[in-house]
């Protein structure tokens, strides 16, 4: 069975967000991290190379495929924060 591409990593959220070139978007992302950590009670962690996630849950489909995913997350995309 194929491995999931989006998994929790040990990469730094701060280092990732430092690479956001649009200063307004970067500040928005830092504000989102602060708000989401307060609301969820979970520290921000990187999921894959570009998703900032908070908390996690385990899922398993009837097909047998299973994995872990962030409870909630966002990514600073080129045109918008998704």
matplotlib code that plots the C-alpha trace (Angstrom):
import matplotlib.pyplot as plt

x = [0.0, 1.3, 2.6, 0.8, 2.6, 1.3, 2.7, 3.8, 7.5, 10.0, 10.6, 10.3, 7.0, 8.9, 11.5, 8.9, 6.9, 10.1, 10.2, 6.9, 8.0, 4.8, 5.1, 1.3, 0.7, 3.6, 2.2, -1.3, 0.1, 1.9, -1.4, -3.2, -0.6, -1.2, -4.9, -5.1, -2.7, -4.9, -8.2, -7.1, -4.6, -2.1, 1.3, 1.7, 3.6, 4.6, 2.6, 4.5, 6.5, 3.9, 1.0, 0.9, -1.2, -2.6, -3.4, -3.9, -6.3, -6.0, -8.2, -8.9, -11.0, -12.9, -10.3, -7.7, -5.9, -5.1, -3.0, -2.8, -3.9, -3.9, -7.2, -7.0, -4.4, -3.5, -1.0, 0.2, -0.4, 0.8, -2.5, -4.2, -4.0, -5.7]
y = [0.0, 3.5, 5.7, 9.0, 12.1, 14.4, 13.2, 15.1, 16.1, 17.6, 20.6, 24.0, 26.0, 29.2, 28.4, 27.5, 30.7, 32.7, 31.7, 33.4, 36.4, 38.5, 40.3, 40.7, 37.0, 36.1, 38.2, 36.7, 33.2, 34.1, 35.4, 32.3, 30.1, 32.1, 31.9, 28.2, 27.2, 29.0, 27.7, 24.1, 23.7, 22.1, 23.4, 24.1, 21.3, 20.9, 18.3, 17.6, 20.4, 23.1, 22.5, 23.9, 21.6, 21.5, 18.2, 14.9, 12.0, 8.5, 7.3, 3.9, 3.3, 0.1, -0.6, -0.9, 2.3, 4.2, 7.0, 10.2, 13.7, 17.1, 18.0, 21.4, 23.2, 25.8, 26.5, 29.9, 29.2, 31.5, 33.4, 32.8, 31.1, 27.8]
z = [0.0, -0.8, 1.9, 2.7, 1.4, 4.1, 7.4, 10.5, 10.3, 12.7, 10.5, 12.2, 11.6, 12.3, 9.7, 7.2, 7.8, 7.5, 3.8, 3.0, 1.0, 1.2, 4.6, 5.0, 4.4, 6.7, 9.5, 8.9, 9.2, 12.4, 13.8, 12.7, 14.5, 17.7, 17.5, 16.5, 19.3, 21.8, 20.4, 19.8, 22.7, 20.3, 19.2, 15.5, 13.7, 10.0, 8.0, 4.8, 3.4, 3.4, 5.8, 9.4, 11.4, 15.0, 16.7, 14.9, 14.5, 13.2, 10.4, 8.8, 5.7, 4.9, 2.2, 5.0, 4.1, 7.3, 8.5, 10.6, 9.7, 11.3, 13.0, 11.5, 9.4, 6.8, 4.2, 2.8, -0.9, -3.6, -4.0, -0.7, 2.6, 2.3]

ax = plt.figure().add_subplot(projection="3d")
ax.plot(x, y, z, "-o")
ax.set_aspect("equal")
plt.show()
